[in-house]
Amino acid sequence: MDESLYTKDDIKQSEKFKTRRDAVEALLEDGVLYTVEEVWEIIDRFMKGCV
């Protein structure tokens, strides 16, 4: 498992999250470091709450 930490801007630039850039922009905080797994969990919780 990749435990590397990334900023919001790093994640927005990532190909892995290109279809979720709007969610990344809205849900992640500037100046906070995230793992890829954390970002997917945040997006998943948000999406489940919107249904």
C-alpha positions as CSV (number, residue, x, y, z in Angstrom):
1,M,0.0,0.0,0.0
2,D,1.3,3.5,-0.9
3,E,1.5,5.7,2.2
4,S,3.0,8.7,0.3
5,L,1.5,12.0,1.3
6,Y,0.2,14.5,-1.3
7,T,-1.2,18.1,-1.2
8,K,-4.5,19.0,-2.6
9,D,-2.7,20.5,-5.7
10,D,-0.7,17.3,-6.2
11,I,-4.0,15.3,-6.1
12,K,-5.8,17.6,-8.5
13,Q,-2.9,17.2,-11.0
14,S,-3.0,13.4,-10.7
15,E,-4.3,11.3,-13.6
16,K,-5.8,9.0,-11.0
17,F,-8.2,11.7,-9.8
18,K,-8.9,13.4,-13.2
19,T,-12.6,12.5,-13.2
20,R,-12.9,13.7,-9.6
21,R,-11.1,17.0,-9.8
22,D,-14.3,19.0,-8.8
23,A,-14.8,16.8,-5.7
24,V,-11.1,17.1,-4.8
25,E,-11.3,20.9,-5.1
26,A,-14.4,21.1,-3.0
27,L,-13.6,18.5,-0.3
28,L,-9.9,18.7,0.4
29,E,-8.3,21.5,2.4
30,D,-5.3,23.5,1.3
31,G,-2.1,22.9,3.3
32,V,-3.2,19.4,4.4
33,L,-1.4,16.2,3.3
34,Y,-3.4,13.2,2.3
35,T,-2.7,9.6,1.3
36,V,-4.4,8.3,-1.9
37,E,-6.5,6.0,0.3
38,E,-7.7,8.9,2.4
39,V,-8.7,10.9,-0.6
40,W,-10.8,8.0,-2.0
41,E,-12.5,7.6,1.4
42,I,-13.3,11.3,1.6
43,I,-14.8,11.3,-1.9
44,D,-16.7,8.0,-1.2
45,R,-18.2,9.3,2.0
46,F,-19.3,12.5,0.2
47,M,-20.8,10.6,-2.7
48,K,-22.8,8.2,-0.4
49,G,-24.1,11.2,1.5
50,C,-25.4,12.8,-1.8
51,V,-27.5,9.9,-2.9
